[in-house]
Amino acid sequence: MNSQCDNCKLNFVVTLQEKKHGKGIRESFFTCTHCQTKFFVFITDDYIRQHQNKLKKIYRLKNTDEQVDDFYQDIDEIKRKIETRMTEQRGKYSDSPPTPEIFN
């Protein structure tokens, strides 16, 4: 995928990279091939990945007899947990500061 760097304004091919911080924490990012500016994508840990798997299961069960309101309420609750945890982990492990507007 091609992208334009916010810093140097040159186009480059995005190559997703991963940095392991230990304790199961993985940070995904890409860097501009021209000016080396780092762009944060997301960060996960075991807790986040477990909740992402819960979301996948809920989406698979969508066509069952579950109430639609319960379905969306469960999804919203899990997404909030994931977003909160990602923001916390980004503040601890990433050299890119947490920005809550990423999740909106």
Biopython code that builds the backbone (N, CA, C, O; Angstrom):
import numpy as np
from Bio.PDB.StructureBuilder import StructureBuilder

atoms = [
    (1, "MET", "N", (0.845, -1.165, 0.000)),
    (1, "MET", "CA", (0.000, 0.000, 0.000)),
    (1, "MET", "C", (0.896, 1.235, 0.000)),
    (1, "MET", "O", (1.869, 1.301, 0.751)),
    (2, "ASN", "N", (0.572, 2.194, -0.827)),
    (2, "ASN", "CA", (1.316, 3.448, -0.880)),
    (2, "ASN", "C", (0.709, 4.462, 0.074)),
    (2, "ASN", "O", (-0.496, 4.459, 0.327)),
    (3, "SER", "N", (1.559, 5.321, 0.593)),
    (3, "SER", "CA", (1.116, 6.369, 1.508)),
    (3, "SER", "C", (1.998, 7.591, 1.318)),
    (3, "SER", "O", (3.097, 7.506, 0.770)),
    (4, "GLN", "N", (1.494, 8.730, 1.780)),
    (4, "GLN", "CA", (2.288, 9.950, 1.756)),
    (4, "GLN", "C", (2.671, 10.285, 3.192)),
    (4, "GLN", "O", (1.822, 10.306, 4.083)),
    (5, "CYS", "N", (3.928, 10.541, 3.402)),
    (5, "CYS", "CA", (4.438, 10.857, 4.732)),
    (5, "CYS", "C", (3.914, 12.221, 5.185)),
    (5, "CYS", "O", (3.967, 13.196, 4.436)),
    (6, "ASP", "N", (3.411, 12.277, 6.410)),
    (6, "ASP", "CA", (2.952, 13.539, 6.991)),
    (6, "ASP", "C", (4.111, 14.493, 7.242)),
    (6, "ASP", "O", (3.919, 15.708, 7.283)),
    (7, "ASN", "N", (5.302, 13.953, 7.410)),
    (7, "ASN", "CA", (6.463, 14.761, 7.744)),
    (7, "ASN", "C", (7.157, 15.334, 6.495)),
    (7, "ASN", "O", (7.289, 16.551, 6.363)),
    (8, "CYS", "N", (7.596, 14.461, 5.589)),
    (8, "CYS", "CA", (8.361, 14.924, 4.420)),
    (8, "CYS", "C", (7.518, 15.066, 3.153)),
    (8, "CYS", "O", (7.989, 15.597, 2.147)),
    (9, "LYS", "N", (6.272, 14.589, 3.204)),
    (9, "LYS", "CA", (5.306, 14.699, 2.089)),
    (9, "LYS", "C", (5.653, 13.837, 0.877)),
    (9, "LYS", "O", (5.020, 13.978, -0.170)),
    (10, "LEU", "N", (6.635, 12.956, 0.992)),
    (10, "LEU", "CA", (6.984, 12.066, -0.109)),
    (10, "LEU", "C", (6.176, 10.771, -0.015)),
    (10, "LEU", "O", (5.793, 10.351, 1.077)),
    (11, "ASN", "N", (5.923, 10.147, -1.155)),
    (11, "ASN", "CA", (5.204, 8.878, -1.188)),
    (11, "ASN", "C", (6.149, 7.724, -0.906)),
    (11, "ASN", "O", (7.324, 7.759, -1.273)),
    (12, "PHE", "N", (5.618, 6.698, -0.244)),
    (12, "PHE", "CA", (6.402, 5.501, 0.032)),
    (12, "PHE", "C", (5.465, 4.311, 0.189)),
    (12, "PHE", "O", (4.266, 4.470, 0.420)),
    (13, "VAL", "N", (6.031, 3.123, 0.060)),
    (13, "VAL", "CA", (5.262, 1.896, 0.235)),
    (13, "VAL", "C", (5.258, 1.543, 1.719)),
    (13, "VAL", "O", (6.312, 1.446, 2.348)),
    (14, "VAL", "N", (4.070, 1.353, 2.266)),
    (14, "VAL", "CA", (3.932, 1.015, 3.687)),
    (14, "VAL", "C", (4.264, -0.456, 3.885)),
    (14, "VAL", "O", (3.689, -1.335, 3.243)),
    (15, "THR", "N", (5.198, -0.700, 4.782)),
    (15, "THR", "CA", (5.550, -2.052, 5.181)),
    (15, "THR", "C", (5.346, -2.144, 6.686)),
    (15, "THR", "O", (6.083, -1.540, 7.465)),
    (16, "LEU", "N", (4.335, -2.908, 7.083)),
    (16, "LEU", "CA", (4.017, -3.035, 8.504)),
    (16, "LEU", "C", (5.146, -3.760, 9.222)),
    (16, "LEU", "O", (5.606, -4.812, 8.778)),
    (17, "GLN", "N", (5.585, -3.187, 10.334)),
    (17, "GLN", "CA", (6.656, -3.765, 11.140)),
    (17, "GLN", "C", (6.110, -4.059, 12.528)),
    (17, "GLN", "O", (5.098, -3.492, 12.941)),
    (18, "GLU", "N", (6.781, -4.943, 13.237)),
    (18, "GLU", "CA", (6.344, -5.300, 14.583)),
    (18, "GLU", "C", (7.536, -5.262, 15.528)),
    (18, "GLU", "O", (8.614, -5.766, 15.215)),
    (19, "LYS", "N", (7.321, -4.656, 16.690)),
    (19, "LYS", "CA", (8.338, -4.622, 17.727)),
    (19, "LYS", "C", (7.776, -5.346, 18.942)),
    (19, "LYS", "O", (6.682, -5.033, 19.412)),
    (20, "LYS", "N", (8.530, -6.315, 19.445)),
    (20, "LYS", "CA", (8.107, -7.061, 20.625)),
    (20, "LYS", "C", (8.742, -6.423, 21.856)),
    (20, "LYS", "O", (9.954, -6.210, 21.910)),
    (21, "HIS", "N", (7.909, -6.126, 22.832)),
    (21, "HIS", "CA", (8.368, -5.478, 24.058)),
    (21, "HIS", "C", (8.507, -6.464, 25.216)),
    (21, "HIS", "O", (8.820, -6.049, 26.332)),
    (22, "GLY", "N", (8.287, -7.740, 24.984)),
    (22, "GLY", "CA", (8.311, -8.729, 26.051)),
    (22, "GLY", "C", (6.937, -8.831, 26.693)),
    (22, "GLY", "O", (6.069, -7.992, 26.449)),
    (23, "LYS", "N", (6.739, -9.850, 27.505)),
    (23, "LYS", "CA", (5.480, -10.075, 28.202)),
    (23, "LYS", "C", (4.303, -10.167, 27.229)),
    (23, "LYS", "O", (3.177, -9.836, 27.602)),
    (24, "GLY", "N", (4.537, -10.609, 25.994)),
    (24, "GLY", "CA", (3.477, -10.775, 25.007)),
    (24, "GLY", "C", (2.991, -9.484, 24.378)),
    (24, "GLY", "O", (1.966, -9.480, 23.697)),
    (25, "ILE", "N", (3.706, -8.386, 24.592)),
    (25, "ILE", "CA", (3.288, -7.091, 24.062)),
    (25, "ILE", "C", (3.924, -6.883, 22.697)),
    (25, "ILE", "O", (5.140, -6.992, 22.539)),
    (26, "ARG", "N", (3.067, -6.578, 21.698)),
    (26, "ARG", "CA", (3.520, -6.365, 20.321)),
    (26, "ARG", "C", (3.020, -5.023, 19.815)),
    (26, "ARG", "O", (1.827, -4.725, 19.877)),
    (27, "GLU", "N", (3.940, -4.225, 19.317)),
    (27, "GLU", "CA", (3.614, -2.912, 18.749)),
    (27, "GLU", "C", (3.761, -2.992, 17.235)),
    (27, "GLU", "O", (4.792, -3.437, 16.729)),
    (28, "SER", "N", (2.728, -2.561, 16.512)),
    (28, "SER", "CA", (2.783, -2.537, 15.051)),
    (28, "SER", "C", (2.903, -1.092, 14.580)),
    (28, "SER", "O", (2.246, -0.193, 15.106)),
    (29, "PHE", "N", (3.752, -0.892, 13.583)),
    (29, "PHE", "CA", (4.017, 0.452, 13.088)),
    (29, "PHE", "C", (4.624, 0.356, 11.689)),
    (29, "PHE", "O", (4.936, -0.734, 11.211)),
    (30, "PHE", "N", (4.785, 1.498, 11.047)),
    (30, "PHE", "CA", (5.544, 1.568, 9.803)),
    (30, "PHE", "C", (6.354, 2.846, 9.823)),
    (30, "PHE", "O", (6.025, 3.785, 10.547)),
    (31, "THR", "N", (7.413, 2.885, 9.029)),
    (31, "THR", "CA", (8.273, 4.061, 8.973)),
    (31, "THR", "C", (8.392, 4.546, 7.535)),
    (31, "THR", "O", (8.377, 3.757, 6.591)),
    (32, "CYS", "N", (8.509, 5.847, 7.394)),
    (32, "CYS", "CA", (8.730, 6.456, 6.078)),
    (32, "CYS", "C", (10.124, 6.039, 5.606)),
    (32, "CYS", "O", (11.098, 6.147, 6.351)),
    (33, "THR", "N", (10.210, 5.570, 4.384)),
    (33, "THR", "CA", (11.496, 5.113, 3.854)),
    (33, "THR", "C", (12.419, 6.280, 3.500)),
    (33, "THR", "O", (13.607, 6.080, 3.251)),
    (34, "HIS", "N", (11.875, 7.493, 3.477)),
    (34, "HIS", "CA", (12.680, 8.665, 3.130)),
    (34, "HIS", "C", (13.241, 9.360, 4.373)),
    (34, "HIS", "O", (14.448, 9.579, 4.472)),
    (35, "CYS", "N", (12.364, 9.707, 5.318)),
    (35, "CYS", "CA", (12.807, 10.496, 6.482)),
    (35, "CYS", "C", (12.820, 9.688, 7.784)),
    (35, "CYS", "O", (13.191, 10.214, 8.834)),
    (36, "GLN", "N", (12.420, 8.418, 7.722)),
    (36, "GLN", "CA", (12.416, 7.506, 8.866)),
    (36, "GLN", "C", (11.424, 7.887, 9.968)),
    (36, "GLN", "O", (11.563, 7.424, 11.100)),
    (37, "THR", "N", (10.424, 8.723, 9.660)),
    (37, "THR", "CA", (9.382, 9.032, 10.642)),
    (37, "THR", "C", (8.587, 7.766, 10.933)),
    (37, "THR", "O", (8.175, 7.056, 10.015)),
    (38, "LYS", "N", (8.375, 7.489, 12.223)),
    (38, "LYS", "CA", (7.652, 6.295, 12.646)),
    (38, "LYS", "C", (6.170, 6.633, 12.806)),
    (38, "LYS", "O", (5.816, 7.654, 13.395)),
    (39, "PHE", "N", (5.309, 5.762, 12.276)),
    (39, "PHE", "CA", (3.867, 5.928, 12.388)),
    (39, "PHE", "C", (3.291, 4.744, 13.156)),
    (39, "PHE", "O", (3.351, 3.602, 12.701)),
    (40, "PHE", "N", (2.740, 5.032, 14.314)),
    (40, "PHE", "CA", (2.131, 4.023, 15.172)),
    (40, "PHE", "C", (0.854, 3.503, 14.524)),
    (40, "PHE", "O", (0.075, 4.281, 13.975)),
    (41, "VAL", "N", (0.634, 2.174, 14.587)),
    (41, "VAL", "CA", (-0.600, 1.588, 14.070)),
    (41, "VAL", "C", (-1.441, 1.065, 15.229)),
    (41, "VAL", "O", (-2.563, 1.527, 15.436)),
    (42, "PHE", "N", (-0.909, 0.099, 15.992)),
    (42, "PHE", "CA", (-1.613, -0.404, 17.173)),
    (42, "PHE", "C", (-0.654, -1.189, 18.045)),
    (42, "PHE", "O", (0.465, -1.504, 17.639)),
    (43, "ILE", "N", (-1.113, -1.504, 19.262)),
    (43, "ILE", "CA", (-0.322, -2.296, 20.196)),
    (43, "ILE", "C", (-1.250, -3.312, 20.838)),
    (43, "ILE", "O", (-2.388, -2.990, 21.179)),
    (44, "THR", "N", (-0.768, -4.542, 21.004)),
    (44, "THR", "CA", (-1.595, -5.579, 21.609)),
    (44, "THR", "C", (-0.808, -6.323, 22.682)),
    (44, "THR", "O", (0.423, -6.335, 22.690)),
    (45, "ASP", "N", (-1.560, -6.938, 23.580)),
    (45, "ASP", "CA", (-1.004, -7.858, 24.565)),
    (45, "ASP", "C", (-1.964, -9.044, 24.643)),
    (45, "ASP", "O", (-2.942, -9.093, 23.896)),
    (46, "ASP", "N", (-1.703, -9.989, 25.524)),
    (46, "ASP", "CA", (-2.552, -11.175, 25.613)),
    (46, "ASP", "C", (-4.007, -10.808, 25.916)),
    (46, "ASP", "O", (-4.927, -11.383, 25.333)),
    (47, "TYR", "N", (-4.216, -9.861, 26.817)),
    (47, "TYR", "CA", (-5.560, -9.406, 27.196)),
    (47, "TYR", "C", (-6.308, -8.872, 25.968)),
    (47, "TYR", "O", (-7.463, -9.229, 25.737)),
    (48, "ILE", "N", (-5.654, -8.031, 25.196)),
    (48, "ILE", "CA", (-6.280, -7.440, 24.009)),
    (48, "ILE", "C", (-6.593, -8.527, 22.981)),
    (48, "ILE", "O", (-7.686, -8.549, 22.415)),
    (49, "ARG", "N", (-5.642, -9.425, 22.738)),
    (49, "ARG", "CA", (-5.870, -10.478, 21.749)),
    (49, "ARG", "C", (-7.004, -11.411, 22.175)),
    (49, "ARG", "O", (-7.765, -11.876, 21.327)),
    (50, "GLN", "N", (-7.131, -11.693, 23.478)),
    (50, "GLN", "CA", (-8.244, -12.514, 23.964)),
    (50, "GLN", "C", (-9.577, -11.828, 23.682)),
    (50, "GLN", "O", (-10.530, -12.476, 23.250)),
    (51, "HIS", "N", (-9.645, -10.525, 23.923)),
    (51, "HIS", "CA", (-10.885, -9.796, 23.681)),
    (51, "HIS", "C", (-11.169, -9.658, 22.180)),
    (51, "HIS", "O", (-12.331, -9.645, 21.774)),
    (52, "GLN", "N", (-10.137, -9.556, 21.367)),
    (52, "GLN", "CA", (-10.344, -9.540, 19.922)),
    (52, "GLN", "C", (-10.930, -10.878, 19.455)),
    (52, "GLN", "O", (-11.789, -10.911, 18.575)),
    (53, "ASN", "N", (-10.460, -11.974, 20.050)),
    (53, "ASN", "CA", (-11.008, -13.292, 19.724)),
    (53, "ASN", "C", (-12.466, -13.407, 20.160)),
    (53, "ASN", "O", (-13.277, -14.019, 19.466)),
    (54, "LYS", "N", (-12.802, -12.813, 21.324)),
    (54, "LYS", "CA", (-14.202, -12.798, 21.763)),
    (54, "LYS", "C", (-15.073, -12.078, 20.737)),
    (54, "LYS", "O", (-16.176, -12.528, 20.425)),
    (55, "LEU", "N", (-14.573, -10.959, 20.214)),
    (55, "LEU", "CA", (-15.327, -10.227, 19.191)),
    (55, "LEU", "C", (-15.561, -11.097, 17.960)),
    (55, "LEU", "O", (-16.662, -11.117, 17.410)),
    (56, "LYS", "N", (-14.533, -11.810, 17.532)),
    (56, "LYS", "CA", (-14.680, -12.677, 16.366)),
    (56, "LYS", "C", (-15.773, -13.721, 16.597)),
    (56, "LYS", "O", (-16.584, -13.991, 15.711)),
    (57, "LYS", "N", (-15.786, -14.306, 17.800)),
    (57, "LYS", "CA", (-16.803, -15.313, 18.121)),
    (57, "LYS", "C", (-18.195, -14.697, 18.126)),
    (57, "LYS", "O", (-19.144, -15.299, 17.623)),
    (58, "ILE", "N", (-18.320, -13.511, 18.689)),
    (58, "ILE", "CA", (-19.625, -12.839, 18.716)),
    (58, "ILE", "C", (-20.114, -12.567, 17.308)),
    (58, "ILE", "O", (-21.289, -12.784, 17.012)),
    (59, "TYR", "N", (-19.239, -12.097, 16.436)),
    (59, "TYR", "CA", (-19.631, -11.834, 15.051)),
    (59, "TYR", "C", (-20.061, -13.123, 14.343)),
    (59, "TYR", "O", (-20.991, -13.107, 13.537)),
    (60, "ARG", "N", (-19.387, -14.234, 14.641)),
    (60, "ARG", "CA", (-19.764, -15.507, 14.032)),
    (60, "ARG", "C", (-21.141, -15.965, 14.502)),
    (60, "ARG", "O", (-21.882, -16.595, 13.749)),
    (61, "LEU", "N", (-21.481, -15.643, 15.761)),
    (61, "LEU", "CA", (-22.769, -16.060, 16.333)),
    (61, "LEU", "C", (-23.901, -15.097, 16.009)),
    (61, "LEU", "O", (-25.033, -15.307, 16.444)),
    (62, "LYS", "N", (-23.617, -14.067, 15.269)),
    (62, "LYS", "CA", (-24.607, -13.024, 14.994)),
    (62, "LYS", "C", (-25.904, -13.592, 14.425)),
    (62, "LYS", "O", (-26.979, -13.067, 14.713)),
    (63, "ASN", "N", (-25.826, -14.628, 13.644)),
    (63, "ASN", "CA", (-27.014, -15.169, 12.988)),
    (63, "ASN", "C", (-27.798, -16.146, 13.858)),
    (63, "ASN", "O", (-28.713, -16.808, 13.368)),
    (64, "THR", "N", (-27.456, -16.245, 15.132)),
    (64, "THR", "CA", (-28.214, -17.111, 16.027)),
    (64, "THR", "C", (-29.417, -16.337, 16.551)),
    (64, "THR", "O", (-29.726, -15.252, 16.059)),
    (65, "ASP", "N", (-30.084, -16.891, 17.538)),
    (65, "ASP", "CA", (-31.306, -16.291, 18.070)),
    (65, "ASP", "C", (-31.040, -15.223, 19.136)),
    (65, "ASP", "O", (-31.962, -14.827, 19.849)),
    (66, "GLU", "N", (-29.810, -14.758, 19.254)),
    (66, "GLU", "CA", (-29.496, -13.723, 20.241)),
    (66, "GLU", "C", (-30.280, -12.450, 19.955)),
    (66, "GLU", "O", (-30.595, -12.143, 18.805)),
    (67, "GLN", "N", (-30.584, -11.724, 21.005)),
    (67, "GLN", "CA", (-31.236, -10.429, 20.846)),
    (67, "GLN", "C", (-30.251, -9.465, 20.196)),
    (67, "GLN", "O", (-29.071, -9.450, 20.546)),
    (68, "VAL", "N", (-30.726, -8.669, 19.261)),
    (68, "VAL", "CA", (-29.865, -7.722, 18.547)),
    (68, "VAL", "C", (-29.274, -6.703, 19.511)),
    (68, "VAL", "O", (-28.097, -6.361, 19.391)),
    (69, "ASP", "N", (-30.063, -6.208, 20.465)),
    (69, "ASP", "CA", (-29.557, -5.227, 21.429)),
    (69, "ASP", "C", (-28.423, -5.809, 22.263)),
    (69, "ASP", "O", (-27.418, -5.137, 22.500)),
    (70, "ASP", "N", (-28.577, -7.055, 22.710)),
    (70, "ASP", "CA", (-27.525, -7.706, 23.490)),
    (70, "ASP", "C", (-26.265, -7.875, 22.656)),
    (70, "ASP", "O", (-25.151, -7.696, 23.148)),
    (71, "PHE", "N", (-26.453, -8.219, 21.400)),
    (71, "PHE", "CA", (-25.331, -8.406, 20.483)),
    (71, "PHE", "C", (-24.491, -7.132, 20.398)),
    (71, "PHE", "O", (-23.275, -7.174, 20.580)),
    (72, "TYR", "N", (-25.136, -6.007, 20.124)),
    (72, "TYR", "CA", (-24.399, -4.751, 19.977)),
    (72, "TYR", "C", (-23.855, -4.246, 21.310)),
    (72, "TYR", "O", (-22.800, -3.611, 21.348)),
    (73, "GLN", "N", (-24.557, -4.519, 22.391)),
    (73, "GLN", "CA", (-24.072, -4.117, 23.707)),
    (73, "GLN", "C", (-22.794, -4.887, 24.054)),
    (73, "GLN", "O", (-21.842, -4.306, 24.575)),
    (74, "ASP", "N", (-22.772, -6.186, 23.765)),
    (74, "ASP", "CA", (-21.572, -6.997, 24.010)),
    (74, "ASP", "C", (-20.396, -6.490, 23.181)),
    (74, "ASP", "O", (-19.279, -6.374, 23.685)),
    (75, "ILE", "N", (-20.648, -6.190, 21.923)),
    (75, "ILE", "CA", (-19.587, -5.700, 21.036)),
    (75, "ILE", "C", (-19.028, -4.376, 21.543)),
    (75, "ILE", "O", (-17.812, -4.201, 21.614)),
    (76, "ASP", "N", (-19.906, -3.448, 21.894)),
    (76, "ASP", "CA", (-19.462, -2.140, 22.387)),
    (76, "ASP", "C", (-18.635, -2.265, 23.656)),
    (76, "ASP", "O", (-17.629, -1.574, 23.814)),
    (77, "GLU", "N", (-19.053, -3.144, 24.560)),
    (77, "GLU", "CA", (-18.324, -3.329, 25.818)),
    (77, "GLU", "C", (-16.920, -3.881, 25.567)),
    (77, "GLU", "O", (-15.949, -3.401, 26.152)),
    (78, "ILE", "N", (-16.815, -4.875, 24.708)),
    (78, "ILE", "CA", (-15.501, -5.468, 24.410)),
    (78, "ILE", "C", (-14.613, -4.458, 23.687)),
    (78, "ILE", "O", (-13.422, -4.368, 23.985)),
    (79, "LYS", "N", (-15.165, -3.700, 22.748)),
    (79, "LYS", "CA", (-14.381, -2.690, 22.049)),
    (79, "LYS", "C", (-13.847, -1.635, 23.013)),
    (79, "LYS", "O", (-12.704, -1.198, 22.883)),
    (80, "ARG", "N", (-14.662, -1.226, 23.973)),
    (80, "ARG", "CA", (-14.193, -0.250, 24.978)),
    (80, "ARG", "C", (-13.027, -0.810, 25.783)),
    (80, "ARG", "O", (-12.053, -0.105, 26.049)),
    (81, "LYS", "N", (-13.127, -2.069, 26.167)),
    (81, "LYS", "CA", (-12.040, -2.704, 26.928)),
    (81, "LYS", "C", (-10.754, -2.735, 26.096)),
    (81, "LYS", "O", (-9.674, -2.431, 26.602)),
    (82, "ILE", "N", (-10.879, -3.103, 24.819)),
    (82, "ILE", "CA", (-9.712, -3.168, 23.935)),
    (82, "ILE", "C", (-9.091, -1.785, 23.772)),
    (82, "ILE", "O", (-7.875, -1.634, 23.895)),
    (83, "GLU", "N", (-9.916, -0.773, 23.495)),
    (83, "GLU", "CA", (-9.406, 0.587, 23.274)),
    (83, "GLU", "C", (-8.725, 1.136, 24.519)),
    (83, "GLU", "O", (-7.668, 1.760, 24.429)),
    (84, "THR", "N", (-9.329, 0.906, 25.681)),
    (84, "THR", "CA", (-8.734, 1.376, 26.930)),
    (84, "THR", "C", (-7.377, 0.728, 27.161)),
    (84, "THR", "O", (-6.407, 1.404, 27.504)),
    (85, "ARG", "N", (-7.313, -0.574, 26.973)),
    (85, "ARG", "CA", (-6.062, -1.303, 27.201)),
    (85, "ARG", "C", (-4.994, -0.889, 26.186)),
    (85, "ARG", "O", (-3.827, -0.739, 26.548)),
    (86, "MET", "N", (-5.383, -0.702, 24.911)),
    (86, "MET", "CA", (-4.404, -0.282, 23.899)),
    (86, "MET", "C", (-3.820, 1.086, 24.243)),
    (86, "MET", "O", (-2.619, 1.307, 24.085)),
    (87, "THR", "N", (-4.654, 1.992, 24.707)),
    (87, "THR", "CA", (-4.173, 3.320, 25.089)),
    (87, "THR", "C", (-3.202, 3.218, 26.260)),
    (87, "THR", "O", (-2.166, 3.884, 26.267)),
    (88, "GLU", "N", (-3.529, 2.388, 27.253)),
    (88, "GLU", "CA", (-2.641, 2.187, 28.408)),
    (88, "GLU", "C", (-1.301, 1.608, 27.959)),
    (88, "GLU", "O", (-0.245, 2.100, 28.358)),
    (89, "GLN", "N", (-1.342, 0.562, 27.129)),
    (89, "GLN", "CA", (-0.116, -0.091, 26.698)),
    (89, "GLN", "C", (0.720, 0.822, 25.809)),
    (89, "GLN", "O", (1.949, 0.799, 25.874)),
    (90, "ARG", "N", (0.068, 1.615, 24.993)),
    (90, "ARG", "CA", (0.816, 2.543, 24.138)),
    (90, "ARG", "C", (1.573, 3.548, 24.993)),
    (90, "ARG", "O", (2.713, 3.896, 24.685)),
    (91, "GLY", "N", (0.944, 4.013, 26.063)),
    (91, "GLY", "CA", (1.601, 4.947, 26.969)),
    (91, "GLY", "C", (2.806, 4.324, 27.656)),
    (91, "GLY", "O", (3.782, 5.018, 27.943)),
    (92, "LYS", "N", (2.749, 3.030, 27.920)),
    (92, "LYS", "CA", (3.843, 2.342, 28.606)),
    (92, "LYS", "C", (4.982, 1.937, 27.667)),
    (92, "LYS", "O", (6.155, 2.055, 28.022)),
    (93, "TYR", "N", (4.632, 1.461, 26.470)),
    (93, "TYR", "CA", (5.629, 0.782, 25.648)),
    (93, "TYR", "C", (6.007, 1.473, 24.350)),
    (93, "TYR", "O", (7.101, 1.237, 23.836)),
    (94, "SER", "N", (5.157, 2.307, 23.808)),
    (94, "SER", "CA", (5.453, 2.915, 22.520)),
    (94, "SER", "C", (6.152, 4.245, 22.706)),
    (94, "SER", "O", (5.901, 4.958, 23.678)),
    (95, "ASP", "N", (7.037, 4.581, 21.767)),
    (95, "ASP", "CA", (7.643, 5.912, 21.833)),
    (95, "ASP", "C", (6.766, 6.936, 21.122)),
    (95, "ASP", "O", (7.144, 8.102, 21.006)),
    (96, "SER", "N", (5.586, 6.505, 20.641)),
    (96, "SER", "CA", (4.566, 7.413, 20.111)),
    (96, "SER", "C", (3.557, 7.646, 21.232)),
    (96, "SER", "O", (3.000, 6.675, 21.745)),
    (97, "PRO", "N", (3.298, 8.886, 21.633)),
    (97, "PRO", "CA", (2.398, 9.129, 22.759)),
    (97, "PRO", "C", (0.972, 8.696, 22.445)),
    (97, "PRO", "O", (0.550, 8.742, 21.290)),
    (98, "PRO", "N", (0.215, 8.270, 23.481)),
    (98, "PRO", "CA", (-1.166, 7.856, 23.254)),
    (98, "PRO", "C", (-2.029, 9.011, 22.793)),
    (98, "PRO", "O", (-1.936, 10.121, 23.315)),
    (99, "THR", "N", (-2.865, 8.740, 21.816)),
    (99, "THR", "CA", (-3.797, 9.743, 21.327)),
    (99, "THR", "C", (-5.170, 9.097, 21.204)),
    (99, "THR", "O", (-5.416, 8.346, 20.260)),
    (100, "PRO", "N", (-6.062, 9.376, 22.139)),
    (100, "PRO", "CA", (-7.388, 8.719, 22.134)),
    (100, "PRO", "C", (-8.173, 8.941, 20.846)),
    (100, "PRO", "O", (-9.005, 8.104, 20.499)),
    (101, "GLU", "N", (-7.941, 10.032, 20.127)),
    (101, "GLU", "CA", (-8.723, 10.281, 18.920)),
    (101, "GLU", "C", (-8.474, 9.252, 17.836)),
    (101, "GLU", "O", (-9.241, 9.187, 16.876)),
    (102, "ILE", "N", (-7.429, 8.445, 17.955)),
    (102, "ILE", "CA", (-7.165, 7.381, 17.001)),
    (102, "ILE", "C", (-8.347, 6.419, 16.956)),
    (102, "ILE", "O", (-8.663, 5.874, 15.899)),
    (103, "PHE", "N", (-8.992, 6.212, 18.080)),
    (103, "PHE", "CA", (-10.037, 5.199, 18.180)),
    (103, "PHE", "C", (-11.399, 5.717, 17.771)),
    (103, "PHE", "O", (-12.359, 4.947, 17.766)),
    (104, "ASN", "N", (-11.523, 6.970, 17.434)),
    (104, "ASN", "CA", (-12.836, 7.516, 17.043)),
    (104, "ASN", "C", (-13.063, 7.396, 15.568)),
    (104, "ASN", "O", (-14.112, 7.804, 15.070)),
]
sb = StructureBuilder()
sb.init_structure("model")
sb.init_model(0)
sb.init_chain("A")
sb.init_seg("    ")
for serial, (resi, resn, name, xyz) in enumerate(atoms, 1):
    if name == "N":
        sb.init_residue(resn, " ", resi, " ")
    sb.init_atom(name, np.array(xyz, "f"), 0.0, 1.0, " ", f" {name:<3s}", serial, name[0])
structure = sb.get_structure()
